[in-house]
Amino acid sequence: MESPDISEECKGELRRRRAGQNPVALNRKLNEAVGVLLKLNGEKDKVKQPSCQEDGRAGAA
């Protein structure tokens, strides 16, 4: 906000946007998004990956 390279119009828009934000609501949304990502990651880990013996590549090296 102290940069002379940013117009006063842009600074005003940034101030307006910031004033309209609710930090508690933003934190809640962030926590929900993290929960979804963790759940998706956990589901990915539950999918059984074939071992070398199961996919026919055992001893192929």
C-alpha angles and dihedrals in degrees: 000000000000094000115113088208092071116077121238087240091059092045090052091051091050091050090049092050093047092050090055095054124099110210092202092053091046090051091049092051091048092051091049091051091049089050091053091050092049091049092050091048091050091051090050090054091052092061105097113239114213115250123227090260093052097049096049097248097107110133093003092127 
